[in-house]
Amino acid sequence: MSMQIFDMNTQEGRDAVAAYEKQREAMVTKGQQLYAKIKRSSKYFGQTKPHEVFCVYIVAEQGYGEYVVQGGPGGQYRLRDVNLFVIQEGHHLRIA
């Protein structure tokens, strides 16, 4: 996968971004849902409320560099910036 740039001043660009967001949302809801919480040591700490978890998915494709965690308020994160969880019956299980 390669990086793409869209002109948000055109309908074509807005449509492409909307399609990407829809695809990303579909990936988040497939299979066992993963959640992430931004680590206090991360430069992204503060993008969420303290202890807030958000839905994510992982990409293993080239083109994302270290930013393989997709989703959440920033859109993408490095594994070193977040803790990953699954939630089952209200219990958070951290993935190490």
C-alpha positions, -999 to 999 in steps of 0.1 A, spaced: 0 0 0 13 34 -8 5 68 5 -22 88 -13 -29 125 -12 -65 137 -17 -77 172 -25 -104 179 0 -115 209 -20 -130 185 -47 -159 162 -45 -136 134 -58 -112 139 -29 -140 140 -3 -155 108 -18 -122 90 -17 -116 100 19 -152 89 29 -146 56 12 -113 51 31 -130 60 64 -158 35 57 -132 8 49 -113 16 80 -145 13 101 -152 -21 86 -117 -33 95 -122 -22 131 -154 -43 135 -141 -75 119 -133 -105 141 -121 -101 177 -122 -64 184 -90 -48 195 -88 -17 217 -59 6 225 -50 30 252 -23 56 247 6 51 270 16 79 294 51 78 279 39 85 244 41 119 227 4 113 218 -7 111 255 -34 136 260 -53 130 228 -78 110 248 -92 112 283 -72 94 310 -76 56 307 -98 59 276 -97 30 252 -106 31 215 -112 7 187 -82 -2 165 -70 -27 140 -34 -37 130 -20 -35 94 10 -55 84 15 -39 50 44 -19 38 38 18 35 27 24 71 62 24 85 59 20 123 23 32 124 6 -2 122 -21 5 148 -50 21 129 -79 39 145 -86 62 174 -85 99 176 -51 103 159 -59 78 132 -27 58 135 -1 49 162 31 30 167 30 -1 188 53 16 213 27 44 218 -2 22 229 -12 -7 250 -35 -32 232 -65 -49 248 -95 -71 241 -126 -66 262 -147 -96 271 -177 -95 294 -166 -61 306 -131 -72 315 -100 -56 299 -73 -82 289 -41 -65 280 -22 -80 250 15 -82 258 
